[in-house]
Amino acid sequence: EYRRQIQSLTCEVDALKGTNESLERQMREMEDAFGVEAANYQDSIARLQDEIQNMK
């Protein structure tokens, strides 16, 4: 009985480890994507600031 419980819990832990790895990978991908997006916004801000300075 205990052996079956241990086996069941081991399978559950393994499944949760897989889920955790998948979520961590998704999080890294989102962080990378948002980093690129933020850099693009920074570029746009710098370009607009330059345009404002050139208009003065």
PDB file of N, CA, C and O in Angstrom:
ATOM      1  N   GLU A   1       0.837  -1.210   0.000  1.00  0.00           N
ATOM      2  CA  GLU A   1       0.000   0.000   0.000  1.00  0.00           C
ATOM      3  C   GLU A   1       0.871   1.260   0.000  1.00  0.00           C
ATOM      4  O   GLU A   1       0.670   2.169  -0.805  1.00  0.00           O
ATOM      5  N   TYR A   2       1.839   1.294   0.916  1.00  0.00           N
ATOM      6  CA  TYR A   2       2.716   2.469   0.975  1.00  0.00           C
ATOM      7  C   TYR A   2       3.539   2.608  -0.295  1.00  0.00           C
ATOM      8  O   TYR A   2       3.795   3.714  -0.773  1.00  0.00           O
ATOM      9  N   ARG A   3       3.945   1.470  -0.829  1.00  0.00           N
ATOM     10  CA  ARG A   3       4.741   1.495  -2.050  1.00  0.00           C
ATOM     11  C   ARG A   3       3.934   2.114  -3.192  1.00  0.00           C
ATOM     12  O   ARG A   3       4.469   2.874  -3.999  1.00  0.00           O
ATOM     13  N   ARG A   4       2.640   1.780  -3.252  1.00  0.00           N
ATOM     14  CA  ARG A   4       1.788   2.333  -4.299  1.00  0.00           C
ATOM     15  C   ARG A   4       1.613   3.841  -4.103  1.00  0.00           C
ATOM     16  O   ARG A   4       1.628   4.599  -5.072  1.00  0.00           O
ATOM     17  N   GLN A   5       1.450   4.269  -2.865  1.00  0.00           N
ATOM     18  CA  GLN A   5       1.328   5.706  -2.578  1.00  0.00           C
ATOM     19  C   GLN A   5       2.605   6.447  -2.966  1.00  0.00           C
ATOM     20  O   GLN A   5       2.553   7.526  -3.555  1.00  0.00           O
ATOM     21  N   ILE A   6       3.738   5.863  -2.632  1.00  0.00           N
ATOM     22  CA  ILE A   6       5.023   6.487  -2.969  1.00  0.00           C
ATOM     23  C   ILE A   6       5.169   6.596  -4.477  1.00  0.00           C
ATOM     24  O   ILE A   6       5.608   7.623  -4.993  1.00  0.00           O
ATOM     25  N   GLN A   7       4.796   5.525  -5.187  1.00  0.00           N
ATOM     26  CA  GLN A   7       4.891   5.548  -6.644  1.00  0.00           C
ATOM     27  C   GLN A   7       3.963   6.616  -7.226  1.00  0.00           C
ATOM     28  O   GLN A   7       4.342   7.344  -8.143  1.00  0.00           O
ATOM     29  N   SER A   8       2.755   6.703  -6.688  1.00  0.00           N
ATOM     30  CA  SER A   8       1.791   7.700  -7.161  1.00  0.00           C
ATOM     31  C   SER A   8       2.297   9.114  -6.903  1.00  0.00           C
ATOM     32  O   SER A   8       2.213   9.980  -7.774  1.00  0.00           O
ATOM     33  N   LEU A   9       2.821   9.342  -5.706  1.00  0.00           N
ATOM     34  CA  LEU A   9       3.333  10.671  -5.364  1.00  0.00           C
ATOM     35  C   LEU A   9       4.567  11.018  -6.184  1.00  0.00           C
ATOM     36  O   LEU A   9       4.763  12.175  -6.556  1.00  0.00           O
ATOM     37  N   THR A  10       5.397  10.025  -6.466  1.00  0.00           N
ATOM     38  CA  THR A  10       6.579  10.251  -7.300  1.00  0.00           C
ATOM     39  C   THR A  10       6.165  10.676  -8.702  1.00  0.00           C
ATOM     40  O   THR A  10       6.755  11.588  -9.280  1.00  0.00           O
ATOM     41  N   CYS A  11       5.146  10.011  -9.248  1.00  0.00           N
ATOM     42  CA  CYS A  11       4.640  10.395 -10.573  1.00  0.00           C
ATOM     43  C   CYS A  11       4.084  11.809 -10.548  1.00  0.00           C
ATOM     44  O   CYS A  11       4.292  12.581 -11.484  1.00  0.00           O
ATOM     45  N   GLU A  12       3.378  12.146  -9.480  1.00  0.00           N
ATOM     46  CA  GLU A  12       2.808  13.490  -9.359  1.00  0.00           C
ATOM     47  C   GLU A  12       3.913  14.544  -9.272  1.00  0.00           C
ATOM     48  O   GLU A  12       3.820  15.597  -9.903  1.00  0.00           O
ATOM     49  N   VAL A  13       4.950  14.264  -8.496  1.00  0.00           N
ATOM     50  CA  VAL A  13       6.081  15.188  -8.385  1.00  0.00           C
ATOM     51  C   VAL A  13       6.753  15.368  -9.739  1.00  0.00           C
ATOM     52  O   VAL A  13       7.089  16.489 -10.122  1.00  0.00           O
ATOM     53  N   ASP A  14       6.952  14.272 -10.466  1.00  0.00           N
ATOM     54  CA  ASP A  14       7.576  14.360 -11.792  1.00  0.00           C
ATOM     55  C   ASP A  14       6.730  15.197 -12.740  1.00  0.00           C
ATOM     56  O   ASP A  14       7.263  16.003 -13.503  1.00  0.00           O
ATOM     57  N   ALA A  15       5.412  15.009 -12.695  1.00  0.00           N
ATOM     58  CA  ALA A  15       4.520  15.791 -13.553  1.00  0.00           C
ATOM     59  C   ALA A  15       4.595  17.271 -13.195  1.00  0.00           C
ATOM     60  O   ALA A  15       4.620  18.127 -14.079  1.00  0.00           O
ATOM     61  N   LEU A  16       4.631  17.570 -11.908  1.00  0.00           N
ATOM     62  CA  LEU A  16       4.716  18.966 -11.469  1.00  0.00           C
ATOM     63  C   LEU A  16       6.053  19.591 -11.845  1.00  0.00           C
ATOM     64  O   LEU A  16       6.116  20.776 -12.171  1.00  0.00           O
ATOM     65  N   LYS A  17       7.118  18.801 -11.802  1.00  0.00           N
ATOM     66  CA  LYS A  17       8.426  19.311 -12.243  1.00  0.00           C
ATOM     67  C   LYS A  17       8.370  19.693 -13.713  1.00  0.00           C
ATOM     68  O   LYS A  17       8.901  20.732 -14.108  1.00  0.00           O
ATOM     69  N   GLY A  18       7.730  18.857 -14.527  1.00  0.00           N
ATOM     70  CA  GLY A  18       7.588  19.159 -15.946  1.00  0.00           C
ATOM     71  C   GLY A  18       6.776  20.419 -16.172  1.00  0.00           C
ATOM     72  O   GLY A  18       7.127  21.252 -17.008  1.00  0.00           O
ATOM     73  N   THR A  19       5.688  20.558 -15.422  1.00  0.00           N
ATOM     74  CA  THR A  19       4.864  21.763 -15.531  1.00  0.00           C
ATOM     75  C   THR A  19       5.661  22.989 -15.131  1.00  0.00           C
ATOM     76  O   THR A  19       5.585  24.027 -15.788  1.00  0.00           O
ATOM     77  N   ASN A  20       6.423  22.875 -14.059  1.00  0.00           N
ATOM     78  CA  ASN A  20       7.231  23.991 -13.579  1.00  0.00           C
ATOM     79  C   ASN A  20       8.269  24.404 -14.615  1.00  0.00           C
ATOM     80  O   ASN A  20       8.460  25.595 -14.862  1.00  0.00           O
ATOM     81  N   GLU A  21       8.939  23.432 -15.220  1.00  0.00           N
ATOM     82  CA  GLU A  21       9.938  23.736 -16.253  1.00  0.00           C
ATOM     83  C   GLU A  21       9.295  24.440 -17.439  1.00  0.00           C
ATOM     84  O   GLU A  21       9.858  25.384 -17.994  1.00  0.00           O
ATOM     85  N   SER A  22       8.117  23.974 -17.820  1.00  0.00           N
ATOM     86  CA  SER A  22       7.406  24.593 -18.938  1.00  0.00           C
ATOM     87  C   SER A  22       7.032  26.040 -18.612  1.00  0.00           C
ATOM     88  O   SER A  22       7.197  26.933 -19.443  1.00  0.00           O
ATOM     89  N   LEU A  23       6.534  26.261 -17.411  1.00  0.00           N
ATOM     90  CA  LEU A  23       6.153  27.619 -17.007  1.00  0.00           C
ATOM     91  C   LEU A  23       7.369  28.540 -16.919  1.00  0.00           C
ATOM     92  O   LEU A  23       7.292  29.709 -17.298  1.00  0.00           O
ATOM     93  N   GLU A  24       8.483  28.021 -16.423  1.00  0.00           N
ATOM     94  CA  GLU A  24       9.702  28.831 -16.360  1.00  0.00           C
ATOM     95  C   GLU A  24      10.184  29.203 -17.758  1.00  0.00           C
ATOM     96  O   GLU A  24      10.642  30.324 -17.982  1.00  0.00           O
ATOM     97  N   ARG A  25      10.081  28.268 -18.696  1.00  0.00           N
ATOM     98  CA  ARG A  25      10.476  28.545 -20.079  1.00  0.00           C
ATOM     99  C   ARG A  25       9.561  29.615 -20.686  1.00  0.00           C
ATOM    100  O   ARG A  25      10.031  30.531 -21.361  1.00  0.00           O
ATOM    101  N   GLN A  26       8.258  29.491 -20.441  1.00  0.00           N
ATOM    102  CA  GLN A  26       7.313  30.498 -20.939  1.00  0.00           C
ATOM    103  C   GLN A  26       7.613  31.865 -20.342  1.00  0.00           C
ATOM    104  O   GLN A  26       7.542  32.881 -21.035  1.00  0.00           O
ATOM    105  N   MET A  27       7.949  31.890 -19.054  1.00  0.00           N
ATOM    106  CA  MET A  27       8.253  33.153 -18.387  1.00  0.00           C
ATOM    107  C   MET A  27       9.490  33.806 -18.999  1.00  0.00           C
ATOM    108  O   MET A  27       9.505  35.016 -19.227  1.00  0.00           O
ATOM    109  N   ARG A  28      10.531  33.009 -19.266  1.00  0.00           N
ATOM    110  CA  ARG A  28      11.737  33.553 -19.893  1.00  0.00           C
ATOM    111  C   ARG A  28      11.430  34.105 -21.281  1.00  0.00           C
ATOM    112  O   ARG A  28      11.927  35.167 -21.656  1.00  0.00           O
ATOM    113  N   GLU A  29      10.608  33.382 -22.042  1.00  0.00           N
ATOM    114  CA  GLU A  29      10.242  33.853 -23.377  1.00  0.00           C
ATOM    115  C   GLU A  29       9.476  35.172 -23.302  1.00  0.00           C
ATOM    116  O   GLU A  29       9.700  36.074 -24.109  1.00  0.00           O
ATOM    117  N   MET A  30       8.569  35.277 -22.326  1.00  0.00           N
ATOM    118  CA  MET A  30       7.805  36.524 -22.167  1.00  0.00           C
ATOM    119  C   MET A  30       8.716  37.666 -21.730  1.00  0.00           C
ATOM    120  O   MET A  30       8.581  38.791 -22.212  1.00  0.00           O
ATOM    121  N   GLU A  31       9.640  37.379 -20.822  1.00  0.00           N
ATOM    122  CA  GLU A  31      10.579  38.414 -20.382  1.00  0.00           C
ATOM    123  C   GLU A  31      11.410  38.912 -21.551  1.00  0.00           C
ATOM    124  O   GLU A  31      11.643  40.113 -21.688  1.00  0.00           O
ATOM    125  N   ASP A  32      11.858  37.991 -22.394  1.00  0.00           N
ATOM    126  CA  ASP A  32      12.635  38.379 -23.577  1.00  0.00           C
ATOM    127  C   ASP A  32      11.795  39.242 -24.509  1.00  0.00           C
ATOM    128  O   ASP A  32      12.259  40.272 -24.998  1.00  0.00           O
ATOM    129  N   ALA A  33      10.561  38.820 -24.752  1.00  0.00           N
ATOM    130  CA  ALA A  33       9.682  39.569 -25.659  1.00  0.00           C
ATOM    131  C   ALA A  33       9.396  40.960 -25.106  1.00  0.00           C
ATOM    132  O   ALA A  33       9.426  41.938 -25.852  1.00  0.00           O
ATOM    133  N   PHE A  34       9.120  41.059 -23.809  1.00  0.00           N
ATOM    134  CA  PHE A  34       8.848  42.365 -23.215  1.00  0.00           C
ATOM    135  C   PHE A  34      10.097  43.234 -23.194  1.00  0.00           C
ATOM    136  O   PHE A  34      10.006  44.456 -23.310  1.00  0.00           O
ATOM    137  N   GLY A  35      11.255  42.615 -23.047  1.00  0.00           N
ATOM    138  CA  GLY A  35      12.506  43.373 -23.105  1.00  0.00           C
ATOM    139  C   GLY A  35      12.695  44.008 -24.468  1.00  0.00           C
ATOM    140  O   GLY A  35      13.084  45.172 -24.570  1.00  0.00           O
ATOM    141  N   VAL A  36      12.419  43.242 -25.518  1.00  0.00           N
ATOM    142  CA  VAL A  36      12.518  43.777 -26.880  1.00  0.00           C
ATOM    143  C   VAL A  36      11.503  44.898 -27.069  1.00  0.00           C
ATOM    144  O   VAL A  36      11.819  45.944 -27.637  1.00  0.00           O
ATOM    145  N   GLU A  37      10.284  44.674 -26.592  1.00  0.00           N
ATOM    146  CA  GLU A  37       9.238  45.691 -26.734  1.00  0.00           C
ATOM    147  C   GLU A  37       9.619  46.978 -25.995  1.00  0.00           C
ATOM    148  O   GLU A  37       9.429  48.076 -26.518  1.00  0.00           O
ATOM    149  N   ALA A  38      10.150  46.841 -24.792  1.00  0.00           N
ATOM    150  CA  ALA A  38      10.566  48.013 -24.020  1.00  0.00           C
ATOM    151  C   ALA A  38      11.692  48.756 -24.733  1.00  0.00           C
ATOM    152  O   ALA A  38      11.703  49.987 -24.760  1.00  0.00           O
ATOM    153  N   ALA A  39      12.633  48.023 -25.307  1.00  0.00           N
ATOM    154  CA  ALA A  39      13.730  48.659 -26.044  1.00  0.00           C
ATOM    155  C   ALA A  39      13.188  49.422 -27.247  1.00  0.00           C
ATOM    156  O   ALA A  39      13.665  50.513 -27.559  1.00  0.00           O
ATOM    157  N   ASN A  40      12.193  48.851 -27.923  1.00  0.00           N
ATOM    158  CA  ASN A  40      11.585  49.550 -29.059  1.00  0.00           C
ATOM    159  C   ASN A  40      10.903  50.843 -28.612  1.00  0.00           C
ATOM    160  O   ASN A  40      10.992  51.865 -29.293  1.00  0.00           O
ATOM    161  N   TYR A  41      10.226  50.792 -27.472  1.00  0.00           N
ATOM    162  CA  TYR A  41       9.600  52.011 -26.949  1.00  0.00           C
ATOM    163  C   TYR A  41      10.652  53.059 -26.599  1.00  0.00           C
ATOM    164  O   TYR A  41      10.465  54.247 -26.860  1.00  0.00           O
ATOM    165  N   GLN A  42      11.751  52.617 -26.013  1.00  0.00           N
ATOM    166  CA  GLN A  42      12.827  53.551 -25.672  1.00  0.00           C
ATOM    167  C   GLN A  42      13.384  54.202 -26.937  1.00  0.00           C
ATOM    168  O   GLN A  42      13.666  55.400 -26.946  1.00  0.00           O
ATOM    169  N   ASP A  43      13.542  53.422 -27.994  1.00  0.00           N
ATOM    170  CA  ASP A  43      14.014  53.970 -29.270  1.00  0.00           C
ATOM    171  C   ASP A  43      13.034  55.001 -29.812  1.00  0.00           C
ATOM    172  O   ASP A  43      13.439  56.055 -30.301  1.00  0.00           O
ATOM    173  N   SER A  44      11.745  54.693 -29.722  1.00  0.00           N
ATOM    174  CA  SER A  44      10.727  55.636 -30.200  1.00  0.00           C
ATOM    175  C   SER A  44      10.755  56.925 -29.398  1.00  0.00           C
ATOM    176  O   SER A  44      10.637  58.015 -29.959  1.00  0.00           O
ATOM    177  N   ILE A  45      10.909  56.803 -28.096  1.00  0.00           N
ATOM    178  CA  ILE A  45      10.967  57.990 -27.235  1.00  0.00           C
ATOM    179  C   ILE A  45      12.171  58.845 -27.605  1.00  0.00           C
ATOM    180  O   ILE A  45      12.058  60.064 -27.729  1.00  0.00           O
ATOM    181  N   ALA A  46      13.322  58.207 -27.782  1.00  0.00           N
ATOM    182  CA  ALA A  46      14.538  58.950 -28.134  1.00  0.00           C
ATOM    183  C   ALA A  46      14.367  59.648 -29.482  1.00  0.00           C
ATOM    184  O   ALA A  46      14.776  60.797 -29.647  1.00  0.00           O
ATOM    185  N   ARG A  47      13.765  58.952 -30.442  1.00  0.00           N
ATOM    186  CA  ARG A  47      13.552  59.536 -31.774  1.00  0.00           C
ATOM    187  C   ARG A  47      12.606  60.736 -31.687  1.00  0.00           C
ATOM    188  O   ARG A  47      12.849  61.769 -32.310  1.00  0.00           O
ATOM    189  N   LEU A  48      11.539  60.597 -30.922  1.00  0.00           N
ATOM    190  CA  LEU A  48      10.586  61.701 -30.779  1.00  0.00           C
ATOM    191  C   LEU A  48      11.217  62.887 -30.044  1.00  0.00           C
ATOM    192  O   LEU A  48      10.956  64.041 -30.381  1.00  0.00           O
ATOM    193  N   GLN A  49      12.042  62.598 -29.049  1.00  0.00           N
ATOM    194  CA  GLN A  49      12.730  63.683 -28.349  1.00  0.00           C
ATOM    195  C   GLN A  49      13.669  64.422 -29.301  1.00  0.00           C
ATOM    196  O   GLN A  49      13.763  65.648 -29.255  1.00  0.00           O
ATOM    197  N   ASP A  50      14.358  63.681 -30.159  1.00  0.00           N
ATOM    198  CA  ASP A  50      15.225  64.316 -31.161  1.00  0.00           C
ATOM    199  C   ASP A  50      14.408  65.189 -32.102  1.00  0.00           C
ATOM    200  O   ASP A  50      14.818  66.298 -32.442  1.00  0.00           O
ATOM    201  N   GLU A  51      13.254  64.686 -32.521  1.00  0.00           N
ATOM    202  CA  GLU A  51      12.402  65.464 -33.418  1.00  0.00           C
ATOM    203  C   GLU A  51      11.936  66.752 -32.747  1.00  0.00           C
ATOM    204  O   GLU A  51      11.886  67.807 -33.379  1.00  0.00           O
ATOM    205  N   ILE A  52      11.598  66.660 -31.475  1.00  0.00           N
ATOM    206  CA  ILE A  52      11.168  67.856 -30.735  1.00  0.00           C
ATOM    207  C   ILE A  52      12.308  68.864 -30.669  1.00  0.00           C
ATOM    208  O   ILE A  52      12.096  70.058 -30.879  1.00  0.00           O
ATOM    209  N   GLN A  53      13.514  68.387 -30.376  1.00  0.00           N
ATOM    210  CA  GLN A  53      14.665  69.291 -30.301  1.00  0.00           C
ATOM    211  C   GLN A  53      14.927  69.957 -31.651  1.00  0.00           C
ATOM    212  O   GLN A  53      15.276  71.136 -31.706  1.00  0.00           O
ATOM    213  N   ASN A  54      14.763  69.215 -32.722  1.00  0.00           N
ATOM    214  CA  ASN A  54      15.003  69.768 -34.055  1.00  0.00           C
ATOM    215  C   ASN A  54      13.938  70.780 -34.460  1.00  0.00           C
ATOM    216  O   ASN A  54      14.189  71.624 -35.321  1.00  0.00           O
ATOM    217  N   MET A  55      12.775  70.713 -33.866  1.00  0.00           N
ATOM    218  CA  MET A  55      11.700  71.657 -34.187  1.00  0.00           C
ATOM    219  C   MET A  55      11.898  72.992 -33.485  1.00  0.00           C
ATOM    220  O   MET A  55      11.362  74.008 -33.927  1.00  0.00           O
ATOM    221  N   LYS A  56      12.657  73.001 -32.401  1.00  0.00           N
ATOM    222  CA  LYS A  56      12.830  74.235 -31.619  1.00  0.00           C
ATOM    223  C   LYS A  56      13.723  75.220 -32.336  1.00  0.00           C
ATOM    224  O   LYS A  56      13.976  76.310 -31.823  1.00  0.00           O
TER     225      LYS A  56
END
